[in-house]
Amino acid sequence: MKFDYNGDGRADLATWRPSNGNWYIAGQSVTQWGTAGDVPVPGDYNADNRTDIAVWRPSEGKWYVPGQAAATQWGAVGDVPVPADYNGDGRTDIAVWRASEAKWYVKDQFTTVLGAPGDVPMPGDYNGDGRADLATWRPSNGNWYIAGQSVTQWGTAGDVPVPGDYNADNRTDIAVWRPSEGKWYVPGQAAATQWGAVGDVPVPADYNGDGRTDIAVWRASEAKWYVKDQFTTVLGAPGDAPAVARSAVLTGSLGGPQLNTSKLAITSCMTNAPMPGSTAAHLNNDPRPGLRMDTNVTVDRATGTVTGSTRIQSLYQLEGFTGSVSVIIRDACGLPLAQTNVVTGGVNPIVSCALPPGCDRTLPWSQTFPVAALDHASNIEIVHNWNPQSIIALYNRYEPYITKIVAILISIFG
């Protein structure tokens, strides 16, 4: 995606404001298009070599593109919009990826499966044939799954996928940005590039028209664009969504044969009202839920304080396990705005259970985040990290249990 709104061959700075539906594009008049709850989906829908403003309305499954006689119905609530030029005709095609099925629905072209629930869809021209290729990135293992290519491991949990043409060979390169370090990892580059910090939104694009994707971030708290080796400038305001960024919505599935990614959506305003949520996960191949987490969260936007109480229970007898809790604030595209590990008494891990008859622990916690991050937030992710060597369940016989669980994803539409 070029994000070239004026057709001069350079990516333009642009933001979309959910509160009023306004588009703020450098060098252009403000344009109102869309409303709260929409998802910005800019693209070249008429093949005039200019990026068009557009929105997708999940509540209706409709695409609203200026100049088109009517909105186009394509997709449903829960889908991820993935507009791109899949047939190489120079027009952005309307498309969605359905996380629950890992299925791509490209209008008037094809429907096919690639990826798995929990992946992040990242279409791009990875083979240089002028057509967008289906691709996903899997946060759990850092694997890239690209149609027609071998699986490639690049990145780790907590990274943000930032594919682009970083070497000007007309092929999309896989790449990730690591918020915890502020570093960009691009294959073929001698070392990672430090640019950005936790809370920034990566906005890679070709800002100078040289055919290379430039490393850049948008800092929501300042509404400032930092484009490496080129410029730093303000455009937009805290709470905007930069319209030079891909949609990257992280999803998950509840339960499964192993400890898995669990998602719980709660519709609520970001006020001081408590937001309860609970979910359960299976242990190994036993069909019964083995662990249960119940969380109550309160968000105070005025102070930036997120307060929670998490109850962890084992439905089996446990000999013992330890674990820790972290909190991630994400924007409407699933990108992290802020994150931290919960610390009690100066230590983490903070949850432990020992000996039968099992585990029943309640963990109160409170973390303070930048107010600007909460202003721009769309969801809060509560992550429980269990020590894989410490989880030992006792039923019929001792048996070790495995890995890490993202316990509760609480969606807050504010």
Sequence and secondary structure as in RCSB ss.txt:
>XXXX:A:sequence
MKFDYNGDGRADLATWRPSNGNWYIAGQSVTQWGTAGDVPVPGDYNADNRTDIAVWRPSEGKWYVPGQAAATQWG
AVGDVPVPADYNGDGRTDIAVWRASEAKWYVKDQFTTVLGAPGDVPMPGDYNGDGRADLATWRPSNGNWYIAGQS
VTQWGTAGDVPVPGDYNADNRTDIAVWRPSEGKWYVPGQAAATQWGAVGDVPVPADYNGDGRTDIAVWRASEAKW
YVKDQFTTVLGAPGDAPAVARSAVLTGSLGGPQLNTSKLAITSCMTNAPMPGSTAAHLNNDPRPGLRMDTNVTVD
RATGTVTGSTRIQSLYQLEGFTGSVSVIIRDACGLPLAQTNVVTGGVNPIVSCALPPGCDRTLPWSQTFPVAALD
HASNIEIVHNWNPQSIIALYNRYEPYITKIVAILISIFG
>XXXX:A:secstr
    SSSSSS   EEEETTTTEEEETTS  EE   TT EE  B TTSSSS B  EEETTTTEEE TTSSS EE  
 TTEEE  B SSSSSS B EEEETTTTEEEETTTEEEE S TT EE  B SSSSSS B EEEETTTTEEEETTS 
 EE   TT EE  B TTSSSS B  EEETTTTEEE TTSSS EE   TTEEE  B SSSSSS B EEEETTTTEE
EETTTEEEE S TT EESSS        S  SSS    EE    SSSS EEEEEEEE TT SSEEEEEEEEEEEE
TTTTEEEEEEEEEESSEEEEEEEEEEEEEE TTS EEEEEE  BTTBS  EEEESTT  EEEEEEEEE  HHHHH
T SEEEEEEEE TTT EEESSSEEE    EEEEEEE   
